[in-house]
Amino acid sequence: MYVKKKYITLIISALLLQGTTFYAEPLTEQLQKQQKQLQDNQAIYNSIETEKEALEIKIQEYDAQIEELMMKIEKNKERIEKTESQIYATEGEIKKLEQEIEEGKNLRDKRLSSLYKNGLNQYLSLILRVENFDDLINKIDSMKRISDYDKEIIDGLQEKADKLNKISAKLAKTKSYLLDLKKSDEKRLEKINKVIEEQKKVIEELEAKRRVYASRITEAQMLVNETLAKIEEMNRQSLQDTGEASVSRGGNTDSNNEVLIYAFKFLGTPYKWGGISADTGFDCSGFTQYVYGHFGIEIGRTTWDQIKIGVPISREELQVGDLVLFGKKGNPTHVGIYAGNNTYIHAPHTGDVVKISAMTRNDFITGRRVK
């Protein structure tokens, strides 16, 4: 951004100087050629920056998707653990009931076996001991009720076991579904991470090109500056007559802004998804939360929280220390802190570090003035 501002400054100076009458013609022609070269390099540089920023924005969107996926995976993990616990408990109840059924059947079988072996003697003994016919009927009925009771108990236990088996099967089906969902989310996460890695490589290539053209711009700028210095020297007297040109360098940043000064301490800190501290790294909203939190100001953890904090500010009204949010309306995907001169400090994306960037991206949503 400084390169661009410096270039604009020099162009304005040249235009002002061309209004005088004492400059050397060859120097002016030389300056025009140098300015053309500077413009060409700047155009390529800007194109690279635009492409690089577009990829960085895309990575930020992917980071937001990763955050959502990680939350889903964690939630599914909790549901799987809960389902496994329920399956374990149900299987324990089934085993207990199966044991009770087996014991009931064994008891019934023993009674039937005993009755079979000693049935005739028992019936003869029963008949001989009865006092009358009604007494006989009552004793036979009692024996039948005992047999029916055994069957009722076993049938009841079996019914419970059947119900538990159905519950267990349903839980197993739920677990299978959750595992499939987890596997699907993990595959999607792996795919997104792969795309991010590919785009990071492209960004690295673009960054290498950007550095080349930044160097060329610096060299061309030095030549322009030297030529301008010669022209300015030759036209000093004329400039004094017409009034010295005041060239703005965009120095409106409040150097005493404590929020921004504190934020600058973390330049170079690695980006880390979910990061909220200088020790481990920051994601975009973790960085802004950490900086404002240092001053006792709570702005929330996510971009969704922070876009609701304070009062909305347009791009034209931005002041140093304001939050700046990017993305799409209703879906903020990135946040930083305005640093003045159309720049902002932020934690960009996976693979990058906290840095100052020009606000040339076209997905600005709003600024938020917190204090």
N, C-alpha and C positions, 0 to 999 in steps of 0.2 A: 504494500500500500504506500509505503514511504517513497518507493521508486516512482510510482504513478504520480504522487503529489509533487515530487521533485521535478518530474518531467513537465507537468502542467505549469509549475512555477517558472521554469525556464522558457516555455513557450510564451507565457504572458510577458516576461521580460523582453523577449525578442521582438514581440509585436510592438511593445512600447518604444523600443529602441529604433524600430524601423520608421517611426514617425519623426525622427530627427534627420538632420541634413548633413551631419559631419562624419557618418560612419564610412568605413572603407568598403567599397563595393565587392572586392574579392572575398573579404571576410564574411560578408553577408551571404554570398553564394555558397561559401563553404559551410556556413551555419545551416543554410536551408538543406543541403545534402545530408549533413549530420543529423538534423532534425528528422529528415525522411527516414534515415536508417534507424533512428531511435523509435520512430513511430512504427516501423515494420516489426522491429523486435518486440515492441510493446504489444502489438496486435497478436503476435504469436504467443507471447507470454500470457496475455489475457485469455486467449483461447484455451491454452493448457490449464490455466487456473479454473476456468469455467468447467472444463471436462473433469478436472480433479475434484472440484467442489460437488459436481453432480454425483460422482461416485461416492464421495464421502457422505453425502446426504442419503444415498441409497444404503450405505453401510449402517448409518444411524437408524434407518427404518428397519433394517434387518436386526439390529441390536434390540429395537423395541419388540420385534417378533420373538427374538430369543427370550427376552424377559417374560413375555406372555407364555411361551412354551415351557420355560423352566417352572413357572408357577403351576401350570397344568400338570406337568410331570410330577412335581412335588405333591400336588393334591391327589393325583392318581395313586402315588406311592402310599399315601396315608390311607386311602380307601382300600388298596390291596392288603395292607397290613391289618386293617380292621376286619376285612372279609376273611383273611387267613385265620385270625383269632376266633371269629365266629365259626368257621369250619372246624377248627380244632376243638372248640367247646361242644359243638353239635356231635362230632364224631365220638367224643368222650361219653356224651349222653346215650348215643346209639349203642356203644359197647356195653354200657351199664345195663341198658334195657335188654340187650341180647343175652347178657349173663343172667338177668332175672327170668327171662323167658325160658332159657335153658334149664335153670334150677326148677322152675315151675313145671316144665315138661317132665323132668326127671322124677319129681315128687309124684306127679300124676301117673307116670309109668310104673313107679314102684307100687302105688296103690292098686293099679290095674293088674300088675303081675301077681301081687299078693292075693287079690281077689280071684284071679284065674286059678292060682295054685290051690288055694284053700276055699274056693267059692262054695263047693257042696257042703263042706263041714260048717262054713259060716252060715249058710242059709238054713241048714238043719238045726244049728245051735240057736239061730234067730227064731225059728219056728217053735222050738221047744221052750224058749224063754218067754214067749209072748203070753200075756194074760188073757187076751181075747183077740178077736179079728181086727178090731180097730187099732189095737196096739201094734199088730203086725203091719198094718197099712202105714202107720206113723213111722215105724222103724225103717221100712223100705223107702218111704218118702225122704227120710233124713239122709239115708245113704245116697239117694239120687241128688239131693240138694248139695251135698258135699262134692259130688262129681261135677255138677253144673257150675258150682262156685269156682272149682279149679279151672274149668274151661273158660269161664268169664274173665278170670284174672289173666290167664294166658292170652286170650283174645284182646283184652284191653291193652296189655303190654305190647302185643304185636301191632295194634293200631297206632300206638304212640311211636313205635319204631318205624313204621311205614311213613308217618308224617315227618319224622326227623330225617329219614332218608330222602324224602322229597325236598325238604329244606336244604339238606346238604348238597343235593344235586343242583338246586337253584343257586346256592352260594358258589359252587364250583363253576357254574356257567358264568356268574357275575365276575368271578376272579379271572376266568379265561378272557372275557370281554375287556376287562381292565388291563390285562397284560398285553392284549393285542393293541389297545389304545396307546399304552405306554411305548410299545415297540414302534408304532406308527409315528408318535410324537418324536421319539428319539431319532428315527430315520429322517424326519423332516428337519430336526435340529442339526443333524449331521450334514444334510444337504445345504442348509443355510450357511453353516460354518465353512463348507467347501466353497460356496459362492463368494463368501467374504474373503477367504484366503486368495481366491483368484483375482478378486477386485483389488485386494491389497497389493498384489504383484503389479497390476496395471497402474495403481496409484504410485508405487515406487518408481516405475518407469517414467510416469509423467513428472514425478518430483525430480528425477534426474534431468529430464528435459527442461523443467522449470529452472533448475539451478544454472543450466547452460545459458539459457536466455536471460536469466537475471544477471549473470556475469557479463553477457554481451551488452545488456542495457546499461550496466554500471560503466563499462568501458565507453560506450557511445555517449553516455551522459557526461563523463569526464571531458570528452572532446568538446561536446556542446558547451560545457561550463567554461572550458579554457577559451573557446572562441568568444563566448559572451563576455568574459572578463576583458578580453582585448577590445571588443567593441565598446564596452562600458567605459573603459579607460579613455578611449578616443572620443567618446561622447559625453564625458563627465560634465563639461561646461554646459552643454546643451541640456542635459538632464537637470542641472541646477536651475536653468532658466524655466523649464517647463514643470519643475517639481519632481522630486524623486518618486518613482513608482513604488507604491506600497503593495507588496506581494504577500498575500495571506498564506500562511503555512498551516492553517487549520489548528491553531494552538488553543483550542477551547477546553481541553481536558482539565478537569479540576485535579491538580497534582496532589492536593491535600485530601482527596477523598479516601478515607480510611478503608472503606470496603475494597476499593480497587487496589490500593497499596498492599493490603493483606492478601488479596487474590494473586498478585504478582509473585508472592513468595513461593507459589506452587507451580510456576512455569517449569515444564519438563517432567512433571509427575506423570507416570504412565496411566493410560486409560485402563480401567478394569470394570467389567460389567458387574453392577451391583455394588461397586466400591464407594465407600463413604469416609475414607480417611487418607491422610497423606502417606501413611506407612504402607498401605496395601495398594493404593491407587484410587482413582475416582471414575465414576461414570458421569454423564453431563449434569444430571440433577443432583447427584451426590456431591459434586464439586460446589455447586451454587448453595446447596443446603449447608455444607460445611463452612463456607466463607461467611454467610449471613449468620449462621449459628454461633460463630466466634463472637459476634456482637450481641448475642442474646435474642436474635430475631428468628423466629420459627417460620419457615416458608413451606414446609411440607417436604416429602421425600421424592415425589415423582413430578414429571412435567405437568401431569394432570392437576396436581395440587398447586404447583407454582404459577400456573396460568390464571389461577383464581385469586392470588395474593395481591394486595395493594390496589392500585388504580391503573386502568389501561392507558398506555402511552403510544402515540403514533411514532413512526420512524423519524419524522421531522422534529418531534418534541423530545427525543431521547437525550438523557443526560448521563454523565459518567456514574456508574453504579447501578443503573436500571437493569432489570432482568430483560433479556431479549429471547423470544421464543420463536421456533421455526417448525415447519411441517405443513399440515393442511388444516383448514378451519375445522374445529371439532376433534382434531387428532394431532396434538403437539408431540413431536418426536425428538426435539432437541432444545436445549436452553443454555444460555451463557450470560455473561455480565458485560454490559456496554463499557467500552474503554475510551470512548471519544474518537473523533476523527474518522467516523464510520468504521470503527473496528470493535471487536469484542474478544474477551478472553473466555476460553471454554475448554472442556474435555471432549475432543471431537468424536472419536469412535475407536473401536477395537484396533489395536496396533499403533495407535498414535499417542501423543502426550498432551498435557495441558499447554495451550499456546494462544497467541493472539492472532486473529484472522481478520481479514477485511470482510465487511458485511456486503459482499457482492452477490450472495446467493439470492434467488428469487422466491424463496418460500417463507419469507418473514411473515409471521402472524401478527405479533403485537409485542410491545414493551410493557413492563409492569413496574411501577414506581412503588417500592416497598416502604421507604421512609422519606 
